[in-house]
Amino acid sequence: MDDDLYEWAMDEHGRVPPNAGAAYGPDIELGRDEAVPWHRYETFRGSGRVRIRLSKELGASDDEILAVLIHETYEIAALEAEFVENGGRLMARRIHSLLNAQDGTLHCAAWQKADDVIFGMIAEGALPK
């Protein structure tokens, strides 16, 4: 994982939703018709990096922690590509359709990627069954 793109931190202020392993992005509510620029996601002290807050409730198993890290980095990279493809801005409703936990296109693809990597590592013996 490229340290130039991400800043990892434990969630000290309760910003990660319950039942989520991590969260990133603007800390404000967005109106569904609001145009959101990519730089709103690059929130770490003007560094251009995306701050990913890890939940204090994140499990202690290697595969769970690794799955969350893979999920978040895959999702952020795919989201950034969507922003680039759309001139650096997306409507908030489009972001929601990509990231919502139930059926967001990028969200689901990110979990599939995490599953594929974890199951591959288990098959190779790099993680316990």
N, C-alpha and C positions, 0 to 999 in steps of 0.2 A: 504494500500500500504506500502510495506516494505521499510523504510528509509535506510536500509542496502544495498539495491539494486539500488536505484535511487537517483539522485540529481536533484531537480527541480530548474529551474532558468528562469527568463524572458529573452527573446532574446534581448540583448542590442546591437548586432552588425549586425542585418539583415541577420542572417544565416538561419532563417526559411523561406522556400519558400512561395511565395504568395499563398493564398488560403489553406494553411496548418495551423492547430492549434498548431503544435509542430514539433520538429525535434530532432534527436539524431544521434550519430555515428560519424565516422571520418569526419573531416572538409576538407578533400582533395578529389580530383577526383581519382577514382580507375580505373585502366585499367581492361577491362573485363576478361582478362586472369590472373589477379593477384590473388594469394592466400592470403586471408585476415584472420589473426588470431583474435580470439574473443577479446583479450586484446585491440585491436584498438577501440572497442566499450566502454570499461571501461576507459573512458577518464577523469574522474573527479579527478584530482590531485593525481593520484596513489592510490586512495581509493578503487579501484575495483568496484566502482559504475558507472552506466551509467548516464551521464548528459543528461537530457531532457530539451530542450529549448522551452519555451512556447511563442507563438507569441503574440506580443502586440495587434494584431488585433483579438485575441480570444474573442468571444462574451461574453457578461455579464450574459447570462442566466445560471442558475445552471445546466440544462440538457446538454447544449453544453460544458461547462467546464468539467463536469463529464464524458461525452462521450469521450472527448479527453484524459483524464487521464486514463480511462479504456482501450481505444484503444492502447495507447502507452505502458502501462504496459503489456497488453496481448501480443502485438506484440513482445516486447523485450524478454519476457519469452519464447515465441515460437521460436524466432530467436536464443536465447542462447541454447535451446534444440537442434536445428539443428546443431549448432557449436559442441556441446558435442557429438552428434551422429556421426559427421564427424571428430573426432579427434582434435577439437579445431580450425579448419580452414575451410573456404568455399571459393570457387572461387567467384570473384566479380560478374560474370554473374549469378551465382546461387542466390546470395544475391538480385540482381536486380529482378530475377524472383519471389522471395518471397515477396519483398517489394514495387515493383512499384505500383504507385497509380491507374493505370487502371485495372490491373487484377492480381496483386501479391497475391499469395496464402495466405500468412500470413496477408498481409494488409487487404484483403477482410474479412478474418476470424476475424480479430481484430475489424473491424467495425460491423460485425454481432454480436459479443460478446457485444460490447458497446450498440448496439440497443436492444438486448435482456435484458440487465440489466436496461437500461433506461425505456423501455416499461413495464418491470416488476415493477419498482418503481412507475411508473405512475398508473398502475393497483392497486397497494397496497396503493395508496394515499400518498406515500412518496415524490412525485414530482407533481407539478400542471400539469393539462392537457394542 
